[in-house]
Amino acid sequence: MNAHELIDRLTLLPHPEGGWYREIHRSQDRVQTRRGLRSAVTTIYYMLEREQLSRWHVVEADEIWHFYGGAALELIGYDPARRRLQRHVLGDAHDGNKTVAVIAAHEWQAARSLGEYSLVGCTVGPGFEFEDFRFVATVPGHEAHFTGELAPWGHLL
């Protein structure tokens, strides 16, 4: 199955950060956060095709990425407080790749497919709300971080 057939089969929609998505679960249980009430957990299908990028962004909750199929996915996590970079390659475990990676709340993240397409799931807890999401390009002073070790991923802004 190619990317466009999978997009149709899973009824994926364009995602603001790049790629395609569809929410597949939103918990009815609610939890109190400093940002207000949120669903306890949410999860989506998320797909990136070749040349699509998940632009640098930050979410106000932990995000767990699960690999489902297609080509391996490069997931970059960056902790701006510690200036710590982590690169994950999610893919088929038979090829020596991780199948799950976690990006902690407030860490910056970006991703790209390493082939025709990558299909993953993203589970967020407390649950995802677009008001808890922002692009790193809007974070004051972000430019100072995209030097040295982080410079090769500046194109993902």
C-alpha positions, -999 to +999 in steps of 0.1 A: +000+000+000+014+034-009+011+066+012-019+080-006-039+047-003-030+047+035-041+083+039-074+074+023-079+042+043-071+058+076-090+091+067-061+112+076-062+150+074-035+176+070-017+185+103-006+221+110+029+210+118+032+190+086+021+156+075-012+139+081-032+128+112-064+116+127-073+115+163-083+079+172-089+082+210-097+109+235-103+097+270-135+107+286-117+109+320-106+145+327-076+157+348-068+191+362-036+207+348-022+242+353-037+249+319-072+237+329-091+205+325-077+181+299-086+146+288-064+121+306-049+108+274-053+113+236-038+094+207-035+099+169-023+083+138+004+105+123+021+101+089+049+119+072+056+114+036+090+119+020+099+157+020+072+164+046+085+176+080+071+177+115+084+213+122+100+221+155+073+224+181+067+221+218+037+204+236+028+210+272+025+173+280+045+141+275+042+126+240+049+089+233+057+081+197+049+045+185+061+032+151+035+014+130+048+010+095+066+023+064+101+037+064+120+046+096+112+080+112+139+103+125+126+120+157+146+147+173+141+158+209+157+188+225+156+200+261+163+237+259+168+241+296+197+216+296+207+221+259+204+183+255+197+168+221+184+133+215+180+116+181+157+086+178+152+064+148+118+047+150+113+018+127+111-019+124+127-036+154+141-063+131+163-036+116+176-026+150+154+004+154+134+016+184+097+012+181+088+037+208+103+070+220+092+096+246+094+134+243+089+149+277+066+179+283+082+212+273+109+196+252+112+207+216+106+181+189+107+176+152+106+146+128+110+135+092+105+103+073+136+085+061+118+070+031+086+071+011+064+075+043+064+067+080+032+059+099+034+064+137+010+069+166+014+098+191-001+094+225-002+125+247-009+126+285-025+147+298-044+148+265-035+170+236-052+203+230-040+227+202-039+255+227-010+236+245+010+234+212+033+260+197+060+262+170+095+267+184+099+295+158+076+315+180+096+309+212+116+340+221+153+334+218+150+301+200+176+312+174+204+309+200+198+272+203+202+264+166+240+266+166+265+239+173+250+205+179+214+216+169+224+235+138+219+205+114+182+204+123+176+242+119+159+235+085+130+219+105+120+253+119 
